[in-house]
Amino acid sequence: MWRVLFWFKRDLRTRDNRALYEAASRASELIPVFVIDEEILGKLRIDKGDERLNFLCDALRHLSKEIRLYVFYGRTCEVFEQLLDRHKVDAVFTAKPLTWDGEERCAEVEALCKESGVKYVSVRDNLLVDVGSIAGGGNFSSFYRRWLRMVDDRILPEFRVDKVPSLDEPGFEEACRRVGAEPPKFWSVRGCLERLEGFDFGSYARFRDFPGVDGSSRLSPAIRLGVVSIREVYRVSKGSPEFVRQLAWREYYYFLKEKFPWMKDLELKYWMRGIEWENDPSLVKAFMEGRTGYPIVDAGVRQLKTEKWVHNRVRLILASFLAKDLLVDWRVGERFFREHLIDYDQVLNVGNWQWASSVGVDPLYLRVFNPISQSRRYDPDCRYVRKYLPELEGLSCEAVHDPLKWRIEGYCEPVVDHYQRVKRFKELASRRKR
Ligand SMILES: Cc1cc2nc3c(=O)[nH]c(=O)nc-3n(C[C@H](O)[C@H](O)[C@H](O)COP(=O)(O)OP(=O)(O)OC[C@H]3O[C@@H](n4cnc5c(N)ncnc54)[C@H](O)[C@@H]3O)c2cc1C
C-alpha cells in the first residue's frame, strides 16, 4: 500500500471517478489536491470575480464537502515540487488529460515524479469510449457507428475515501479567496446537478437548435469540469439519440486530435491552409464588441461576455460570420472564445472553429451560415436577440432579422454586406483549391 497524492484536474467529483477509485484502492493514505494554476488563469485571461473562476471555486467547495481537499494557487510544477518534498508520497494518481495543454502540464509533473523516484499513474476517464483505440481516420458518420458499439457506461460502485491525513495545507476557501472568487451568478454545481436530473431529454431533438428556447441541456460547464460523470450523463440521456449523438461529437474531436495532433494549429483541410484572411482590425474590434450591426451576431457576443456561455446555434453563426463575412482567421475567433467560454476546451474549441470556418472536418466544401436566414429560422420571434439587445424591443421582428433591408435607428449599421463578403470568401477559398 502506498502514500498517494491524488491530483484532481477536470474530474471534480468523487462519484464514478475512475482515477480516484484506482488511487483509493492502492492507497494506505491519500492526499487529494487541486492546483489553481496561475499560468492557466493568465492564458484564459481570468481575473478576480470572473464567472469561470466563481464556478470553479463553487465546484471545489462542493467537492470539499465530499473529501478533505487541499487547494493550492501557483504554478503546477512548483506546487508539486514542494508537495513531493514535504509529504514523501510513493505515487501520484491522476486522470489522463484530454487536451494538448493538459498533456504538457501532465508531462511536466510526470518528469518531476520520475526525478523524485515517485510513481506516476494516469487513468483514462471522462470519455465513453477509448477514442485512441478506434481504427482509421474517417468522417463523423463512420466514427459514430463504431463509437456506438464501443460505449462503456459502467458506473463504479460507491466507494469511500477515508484515508486522508490532516495536513497543515490550505483548503479551497483560502485559495479561492486569494484568487478573488465570488459567488457564481449564472453557473453553479447545484444548478448543473438539478439540470441533469430535471432536463427533458425527450424534447431535446425538437428544441435544441432554438436559442430563444431553453432547449439544450446547458451541461457543458459541468461536463468540462467533470462535476458530473460522462457515464451518468449518458445513462440519463440514453432515450434521446440526438443528445447521445452530441456526446459522440464531443468524443469525435478528441479522436481527431489523437489522429491528427497537428490540428491544434493547422487546418485539417490542407487546401484551406494559407488562405489570405484580411484580418481587418476594425472589423475584429466591432465583432468582439458586439457592434457588427447584425443583431443575432451582436446578441451572441453579449451573451458570451455576460454569461460566459453561448448557445450552440449562435456559436455556429458567430464562427461562420467572423471567418466568412469578416474574413478573419479562425484562430482569432478561437482565441476570443478561449478567453470567455466557461466550457472552454482546447480540443473542442479548435475542432468546432475549424468546422464552422470550413477548414476542418465538415464534409461540405463551403458551408455558410447566413445571419439573416439563420435569425429568421432559429429565432423566429426574436426572443433571443431581444433578451440580449433590449434596445431593439420596439422593432418589428423582420427588421431585427434583416439589417441590410431595414435600417435600425439608434443601432449600428451593418459593418459589411453579407452577400458581397461571402462571394469574396468563396473566391479566396477557390484560389487555394486550385
Ligand atoms: C465555434 C464553436 C466553439 C465551441 N467551443 C466549445 C468548447 O470550447 N467547449 C465545449 O464544450 N463545446 C464547444 N462547442 C460545442 C457546443 O457549442 C457546446 O458544447 C454546446 O453549446 C454546449 O451547450 P449544451 O451543454 O447545452 O449542449 P447540448 O446541446 O445539450 O449537448 C450536450 C453535450 O454534448 C457536447 N456537445 C454538443 N455539441 C458539441 C459539439 N459541436 N462539439 C463538441 N461537443 C458537443 C457537449 O459536451 C454538450 O454539453 C463549440 C461550438 C462551436 C460552434
The ligand as a Gaussian input file, in Angstrom:
#p B3LYP/6-31G(d) Opt

LIG

0 1
 C      -17.186000      27.697000     -32.703000
 C      -17.575000      26.731000     -31.607000
 C      -16.772000      26.583000     -30.499000
 C      -17.116000      25.656000     -29.489000
 N      -16.304000      25.523000     -28.381000
 C      -16.622000      24.620000     -27.414000
 C      -15.819000      24.467000     -26.257000
 O      -14.774000      25.117000     -26.089000
 N      -16.220000      23.585000     -25.296000
 C      -17.359000      22.831000     -25.445000
 O      -17.701000      22.055000     -24.549000
 N      -18.107000      22.926000     -26.556000
 C      -17.788000      23.794000     -27.545000
 N      -18.590000      23.908000     -28.650000
 C      -19.649000      22.925000     -28.863000
 C      -21.060000      23.300000     -28.394000
 O      -21.409000      24.576000     -28.840000
 C      -21.232000      23.251000     -26.888000
 O      -20.758000      22.035000     -26.376000
 C      -22.716000      23.370000     -26.513000
 O      -23.245000      24.575000     -26.988000
 C      -22.887000      23.304000     -25.020000
 O      -24.208000      23.536000     -24.673000
 P      -25.113000      22.384000     -24.095000
 O      -24.439000      21.741000     -22.945000
 O      -26.473000      22.963000     -23.865000
 O      -25.141000      21.385000     -25.305000
 P      -26.153000      20.222000     -25.677000
 O      -26.729000      20.543000     -26.994000
 O      -27.092000      19.958000     -24.572000
 O      -25.180000      18.970000     -25.903000
 C      -24.825000      18.087000     -24.846000
 C      -23.332000      17.980000     -24.732000
 O      -22.767000      17.441000     -25.928000
 C      -21.496000      18.031000     -26.171000
 N      -21.555000      18.753000     -27.448000
 C      -22.633000      19.264000     -28.045000
 N      -22.308000      19.813000     -29.235000
 C      -20.994000      19.641000     -29.385000
 C      -20.059000      19.977000     -30.398000
 N      -20.407000      20.618000     -31.519000
 N      -18.760000      19.657000     -30.211000
 C      -18.362000      19.026000     -29.092000
 N      -19.199000      18.672000     -28.100000
 C      -20.501000      18.978000     -28.241000
 C      -21.244000      18.986000     -25.026000
 O      -20.489000      18.318000     -24.047000
 C      -22.638000      19.302000     -24.532000
 O      -22.690000      19.728000     -23.200000
 C      -18.271000      24.841000     -29.653000
 C      -19.059000      25.003000     -30.794000
 C      -18.727000      25.943000     -31.751000
 C      -19.593000      26.064000     -32.978000

